[in-house]
Amino acid sequence: MKKVLVAGATGYLGRYAVQEFKNRGYQVRALVRNPEKFKKPGPFFAPSIETLVDEVVFGDATKPETITGLCDGIDVVFSSLGMIKPDFEHTNFDVDYQGNMNILAEALNSGVKKFIYVSVFEAHRMMNIPNVQAHEKFVRELQAASIESTIIRPNGFFSEIGQFVARARRGYMIWVGDGYQRQNPVHGADLAAVCADAVDRSDREIEVGGPEVFTYHEMVDLACEIAGVQPLLLPLPFWLADGLVGVVGLFNRDVHDVALFATTLSKMDFVSPKYGTHRLRDFFNECKSLPI
Ligand SMILES: NC(=O)c1ccc[n+]([C@@H]2O[C@H](COP(=O)([O-])OP(=O)(O)OC[C@H]3O[C@@H](n4cnc5c(N)ncnc54)[C@H](OP(=O)(O)O)[C@@H]3O)[C@@H](O)[C@H]2O)c1
């Protein structure tokens, strides 16, 4: 039986990855830094992992002394470890780059056969964003290391639009630009299946999106229809959004970086190869049960 380490196991994608590997008969070891999150289900219906994992290592990837021996006996490392929102303590380079470098060092020490890493779709178009720079710095190191690797390049996750229905019910929806840029967001379970398939695929990189393509406008319309309300629609023109991002940058670098990510995404089409079966309508219907 193959043994996999899942790093980022309490995150939206990591939880589905644990579930997918377990369902495929792997022995699963999880890297977890927060024991409370380990016990609870995740956001936006991502499963609880407490009963799925075979072993858990409590550690912080940015502190190498807490993850010594992390990969002993492991065949495959899967890492969706990253920082998607500021924690006001670490930078993206501390987490997405150095945290994953510390795991890679453990994997090399322990003779792991394959390392699967989750970066972002079309990173080369977003190299102005620190989060993407940090991901790609690690990608370069991983691809130069003496270990087989696959980079997963996903589109936006359903979790990123999980608040749409709640926002519509609150009575307002804000977005940047005209809302006509297209994307195909992906459900965590569909993406986790591609990540697990990557163990036996020889691709250097795999681009992944969900099965349906929407404009931002269409996603907003769908959320409003499902919420059963017609909220106030507040499109921010690009010049205003860019100005606000610039001003925020004068005060707080971390919030600036997240806002820059949002405005950059809203200016481009991001349509990636289609995978999976989960439909946005069904997900938004589930989201009706969430508190406003
Ligand atoms: N969300 C998207 O739409 C999207 C799209 C494309 C690519 N990605 C990339 O995919 C990856 C996963 O995204 P996600 O949405 O699943 O993120 P997430 O829910 O925030 O999960 C990130 C995971 O990393 C863990 N982590 C962070 N710092 C750590 C540390 N120092 N030590 C140990 N664990 C640590 C988190 O632990 P805690 O639970 O304790 O915080 C969490 O389990 C990220 O790298 C992201 O940039 C995301």
The ligand as an ORCA input file, in Angstrom:
! r2SCAN-3c Opt
* xyz 0 1
  N      -8.349     29.075     -3.306
  C      -8.212     29.186     -4.630
  O      -9.119     29.612     -5.361
  C      -6.913     28.748     -5.261
  C      -6.783     28.778     -6.665
  C      -5.576     28.339     -7.239
  C      -4.540     27.916     -6.423
  N      -4.696     27.924     -5.056
  C      -3.586     27.470     -4.210
  O      -3.940     26.197     -3.701
  C      -3.395     26.040     -2.377
  C      -4.518     25.575     -1.440
  O      -5.554     26.514     -1.429
  P      -6.769     26.368     -0.375
  O      -7.854     27.263     -0.864
  O      -7.020     24.950     -0.081
  O      -6.079     27.095      0.875
  P      -6.413     26.949      2.443
  O      -7.803     26.453      2.622
  O      -6.035     28.226      3.102
  O      -5.399     25.786      2.893
  C      -4.034     26.034      3.105
  C      -3.493     24.975      4.046
  O      -2.113     25.250      4.332
  C      -1.925     25.147      5.743
  N      -0.785     25.930      6.207
  C      -0.532     27.237      5.958
  N       0.613     27.590      6.568
  C       1.077     26.484      7.215
  C       2.206     26.209      8.016
  N       3.098     27.159      8.294
  N       2.377     24.949      8.508
  C       1.471     23.979      8.265
  N       0.373     24.183      7.501
  C       0.184     25.416      6.994
  C      -3.225     25.682      6.319
  O      -3.318     25.343      7.691
  P      -4.463     25.996      8.631
  O      -5.726     25.239      8.293
  O      -3.965     25.755      9.996
  O      -4.553     27.436      8.253
  C      -4.213     24.957      5.418
  O      -4.351     23.624      5.830
  C      -2.801     27.404     -1.989
  O      -1.410     27.358     -2.129
  C      -3.403     28.368     -2.992
  O      -2.558     29.475     -3.287
  C      -5.865     28.306     -4.464
*
